[in-house]
Amino acid sequence: MELLTWLTIIYAVILVLTLAVGLIAILTTLMSVAKKLGAISAGLQVVEQNTAPLNAGVEQLNGSLGGLAGGLMVAESSFASANEHLQETLDAVTVAR
């Protein structure tokens, strides 16, 4: 009976030590991940600060490009009309020969 008691105590000590080592390994990994996430967060804050002045310029550029898009649509329509007229002229010249 004494042997069984000692074996149980030894098993319990080994189990507790194994769990402690596993939990310490997990803690170390989590601390490493937290450090890296902190560095990423700091980097993203720097990017946010550096790109903040672009907001006004981007909005202005977007407005200008909207106006340009309208003008390009008108130009496309004019070029399509000119293309049709040139095709008609080419067809007429080809038939006249």
C-alpha positions in Angstrom: 0.0 0.0 0.0 2.9 2.3 0.8 4.3 1.8 -2.7 1.0 2.8 -4.3 0.9 6.0 -2.3 4.4 7.0 -3.3 3.7 6.2 -7.0 0.6 8.4 -6.8 2.5 11.2 -5.2 5.3 11.0 -7.8 2.7 10.8 -10.6 0.9 13.9 -9.3 4.2 15.8 -9.0 5.2 14.9 -12.6 1.7 15.9 -13.8 1.9 19.3 -12.0 5.4 19.9 -13.3 4.4 19.0 -16.9 1.4 21.3 -16.7 3.5 24.1 -15.3 6.1 23.8 -18.1 3.3 23.7 -20.7 1.6 26.8 -19.3 4.9 28.7 -19.1 5.6 27.8 -22.7 2.1 29.2 -23.6 2.7 32.3 -21.6 6.0 32.9 -23.3 4.4 32.5 -26.7 1.6 34.9 -25.8 4.0 37.5 -24.5 5.9 37.3 -27.8 2.8 37.7 -29.8 1.6 40.6 -27.7 5.0 42.3 -28.3 4.7 41.8 -32.1 1.1 43.0 -32.1 2.2 46.1 -30.2 4.9 46.8 -32.8 2.3 46.4 -35.6 -0.1 48.7 -33.9 2.6 51.4 -33.5 3.5 51.0 -37.2 -0.1 51.4 -38.2 -0.5 54.5 -36.1 2.5 56.0 -37.9 1.0 55.2 -41.3 -2.3 56.8 -40.2 -0.5 59.9 -39.1 1.6 60.1 -42.3 -1.4 59.6 -44.6 -3.9 61.9 -42.7 -2.9 65.0 -44.8 -3.9 63.2 -48.0 -7.6 63.2 -47.1 -8.3 66.7 -48.4 -6.2 66.2 -51.5 -7.9 62.9 -52.3 -11.3 64.4 -52.0 -10.3 67.4 -54.2 -8.8 65.0 -56.8 -11.9 62.8 -56.7 -14.0 65.8 -57.5 -11.8 66.9 -60.3 -11.7 63.4 -61.8 -15.5 63.3 -61.6 -15.6 66.4 -63.8 -13.0 64.9 -66.1 -15.0 61.7 -66.5 -18.0 63.7 -67.7 -15.9 65.5 -70.3 -14.4 62.2 -71.5 -17.9 60.8 -72.0 -18.7 63.8 -74.2 -15.4 63.3 -76.1 -16.2 59.6 -76.5 -19.6 60.4 -78.0 -18.0 62.9 -80.4 -15.3 60.4 -81.5 -18.0 57.8 -82.0 -20.0 60.2 -84.2 -16.9 61.2 -86.1 -16.0 57.5 -86.6 -19.5 56.8 -88.1 -19.1 59.8 -90.5 -15.7 58.7 -91.6 -17.0 55.2 -92.2 -19.8 56.6 -94.3 -17.3 58.7 -96.2 -15.0 55.7 -96.8 -18.0 53.6 -97.9 -19.0 56.3 -100.3 -15.5 56.6 -101.7 -15.2 52.9 -102.1 -18.5 52.5 -103.9 -17.6 55.5 -106.3 -14.5 53.7 -107.5 
